Structures are given as C-alpha cells and as structure tokens.
C-alpha cells in the first residue's frame, strides 16, 4: 500500500471563549470563532486530539497543498 500524502487542517474555535492548545511543536491561541491552520504533524498531536474530543475546536477542512506549503514556510521562518 502506498503512503498517503498527509496534509494539514484548517481548524476553528467553535466556542465563545479563547482556546489555547499547547502542542509539542508550538502553542496556538484561537479566539472565539477564529480559524487557523495546523501542519500534518500537528494533526496527530495528543493535545490537539484532546481539544477535538471535548469539542473546544473542530476541523473545518483539509488544507490545500498551497496552504500547507505556506504554513510550513511561515513556521520555518519563525524558528
């Protein structure tokens, strides 16, 4: 079976208060109703999965290849 190409995701805070998710790679703060992208590696992060389980955030859709590339470039520039 061929390896799937993993992509990041667009996630949204569906609550009425800000949410902070402390992942292994970075910490994201998402205001109420705001959206942000996460990398394919972050999709599998335990802290993010916990936030998804308790529905403080939800996945909106997979990132496009271009959005994935842009996010990786932005995160690379921050290091």
C-alpha positions in Angstrom: 0.0 0.0 0.0 1.4 3.4 -1.0 2.0 6.0 1.7 -0.7 8.7 1.8 0.3 12.3 1.4 -0.7 13.9 4.7 -2.0 17.4 4.7 -2.6 19.9 7.5 -6.0 21.1 8.5 -7.9 24.3 9.0 -9.4 24.3 12.5 -11.9 26.6 14.1 -12.7 27.5 17.7 -16.4 26.8 17.8 -16.8 28.1 21.4 -17.4 31.5 22.9 -14.1 31.8 24.6 -10.4 31.7 23.5 -8.7 28.3 23.5 -5.0 27.7 24.0 -3.6 24.4 22.7 -0.1 23.5 23.9 1.3 21.1 21.3 4.8 19.5 21.1 5.7 21.8 18.2 4.1 25.1 19.2 1.3 26.7 21.2 -1.7 28.1 19.4 -4.2 30.6 20.8 -7.5 30.7 18.9 -10.1 33.3 19.7 -13.8 32.5 19.7 -14.9 31.9 16.1 -11.4 32.2 14.7 -9.7 29.7 12.3 -6.1 28.7 12.0 -4.1 26.1 10.1 -2.1 23.2 11.6 0.5 21.1 10.0 0.1 17.4 9.2 2.4 16.5 12.1 0.3 18.6 14.5 -2.9 16.8 13.4 -1.6 13.8 15.3 -0.6 15.7 18.5 -2.2 14.4 21.7 -3.1 17.9 23.0 -4.9 18.8 19.7 -6.7 15.5 19.7 -7.9 16.2 23.3 -9.2 19.6 22.3 -11.1 17.9 19.4 -12.6 15.3 21.7 -14.0 17.9 24.1 -15.1 19.9 21.1 -13.4 23.2 22.0 -12.2 23.2 18.5 -13.3 21.5 15.3 -11.8 20.6 11.9 -13.2 22.8 9.2 -11.4 21.1 6.2 -8.1 19.8 5.0 -5.6 22.3 3.9 -4.8 22.7 0.2 -1.3 21.8 -0.9 -0.6 25.6 -1.3 -1.9 26.4 2.2 0.2 23.5 3.6 3.3 24.9 1.9 2.7 28.4 3.1 2.2 27.3 6.7 5.4 25.3 6.6 7.3 28.3 5.2 5.8 30.6 7.9 6.7 28.2 10.7 10.2 27.7 9.3 10.8 31.4 9.3 9.8 31.7 13.0 12.5 29.3 14.1 
